[in-house]
Amino acid sequence: MKKLYLLLSLPFILVFLGIFLSQSLSISEKLVITGLISAVWVAVLIATEDIYKINATNQ
């Protein structure tokens, strides 16, 4: 389960690094983009956790 979370979080970490290392965006734009990415990330984690719970109860 932890491996799945690490695999899911790896692309988001790379995107975070790309956003914060880019010089062309202002601070407010960086915060807005990071907030949106965080919301998507949390939604994906919740969805995968629900899928695992459904699979566990079906077995």
Backbone torsions as a table, in degrees:
resi	resn	phi	psi	omega
1	MET	NA	-41.9	179.7
2	LYS	-67.8	-33.3	177.6
3	LYS	-63.4	-37.8	178.7
4	LEU	-62.9	-44.1	179.1
5	TYR	-63.1	-38.3	178.0
6	LEU	-65.3	-42.0	178.9
7	LEU	-65.2	-38.4	179.4
8	LEU	-70.1	-33.5	-175.1
9	SER	-84.3	-17.6	-176.9
10	LEU	-59.0	-49.6	179.4
11	PRO	-63.1	-35.4	-179.6
12	PHE	-67.7	-37.7	177.4
13	ILE	-63.9	-41.7	178.1
14	LEU	-63.7	-39.3	177.9
15	VAL	-65.8	-42.6	176.8
16	PHE	-56.5	-47.1	179.9
17	LEU	-62.1	-42.5	178.6
18	GLY	-61.3	-40.6	-179.7
19	ILE	-67.3	-46.0	-174.6
20	PHE	-76.7	-21.1	177.9
21	LEU	-87.4	-16.4	-179.9
22	SER	-75.4	137.6	-176.0
23	GLN	-92.9	-11.9	-171.9
24	SER	-80.9	-18.8	-177.7
25	LEU	-93.0	145.2	174.8
26	SER	-79.5	169.8	-176.6
27	ILE	-63.6	-41.6	-178.7
28	SER	-65.8	-38.0	177.0
29	GLU	-64.8	-40.1	177.9
30	LYS	-61.4	-42.4	-179.3
31	LEU	-65.8	-40.5	179.9
32	VAL	-65.0	-46.3	-179.3
33	ILE	-64.1	-41.0	-179.8
34	THR	-65.7	-38.3	177.5
35	GLY	-62.3	-42.9	178.6
36	LEU	-64.9	-43.4	179.4
37	ILE	-64.4	-39.3	178.9
38	SER	-62.9	-41.5	179.9
39	ALA	-63.0	-43.2	178.6
40	VAL	-64.5	-41.8	-179.1
41	TRP	-61.0	-47.1	179.5
42	VAL	-62.6	-40.7	179.2
43	ALA	-63.2	-40.6	179.0
44	VAL	-66.0	-42.1	179.8
45	LEU	-64.3	-42.2	179.0
46	ILE	-64.5	-41.3	-179.2
47	ALA	-64.6	-43.5	-179.6
48	THR	-68.0	-34.7	177.6
49	GLU	-65.7	-40.7	177.6
50	ASP	-64.3	-39.1	178.7
51	ILE	-62.9	-41.7	178.6
52	TYR	-65.1	-38.3	178.2
53	LYS	-65.0	-40.6	179.1
54	ILE	-64.7	-43.6	179.1
55	ASN	-64.8	-37.2	-179.1
56	ALA	-68.3	-37.2	-179.5
57	THR	-76.0	-25.9	179.5
58	ASN	-77.1	-21.2	-176.0
59	GLN	-86.8	NA	NA
